[in-house]
């Protein structure tokens, strides 16, 4: 379990994890406070790791960065999300 210390874009955010029966934790999450430099924006994501740990590591590291880049390029959240993948 954990929580973000002094987030700006939200009042509070926390998380909990449960590995279950798998030999290693395959799930992941991301919280980006002030997403895209906006004090009123945050990025939250929970990734279900059925593709294995390497897939989760990749998306937790890259997807929000790709989304931000596409938002700047297109201005459309729906289009940016499609292109970010």
N, C-alpha and C positions, 0 to 999 in steps of 0.2 A: 504494500500500500504506500501511497505517497501523495503529495500535494505540491502545488506551485506556491512558492513564497512570494507574496506581494504582487500578484498579477495586476495589470493595468486595465486590460480590456474586459475583464469579468471580475465579479466579486470574489469568487473562489473556484478552484478546480482541483479535483483529486482523482485518484485511480486505485484500482485493486487488480491483482492478477492471481490466477489460479492455474497451475500447470496441468492438472488432471492426471490422466494415466500415461501420457506420452513421456518418453525418456528425456526430452528437453522442451523448454518453453518455446513454442513456435508462434505465439501471438506477439503483437507489438502495438504501441500507441504513440501518438505524437500530439503535443500541445505546443503551439507557437503563439505566444502572447504578442499582441500588436502586429499581427500578420500584415505583411506588405508595408510596414511602417505606420499603420493607422492605429491610433490609441483606442479606437472603438471596434477593432477587428481582431478575431482570433481564429486559428485553425485547429480543429480537433479531428483526430482520426483514430479509429481502432481497426487493426488489421488482424484478420483471422488467418493463422499461418498454415493452412492446409498445403501450401506450396513448399513448406519447409522453411527453416531459419534463414537461408540465404535470400529468399524472396522477401521475407519480412524486413530483413536488414536493408535491402535495396529500397523498398517503398518508404520505410521510415526515414531514410536519408534523402531520398530524391523527390518523392511525389509532391510535397508541399512547395519545393523549390520550382519544379516544373509548372505547377499550378500558378504560382506567383508570376513567373515569366510569361505564361500564356494570358493571364489576366491583364498584364501591361500591354500585351500585343493586341488582344481582341477586344477587351472591355466588356465582353459578355461572359458572365459566370458559367452559363451552361456550355458555351463553346469552349471556354478555357478548360473546364473539367474534362470534356471529351478529348481535347488535344493533349492535356497533361499526361494522359496514359500512353 
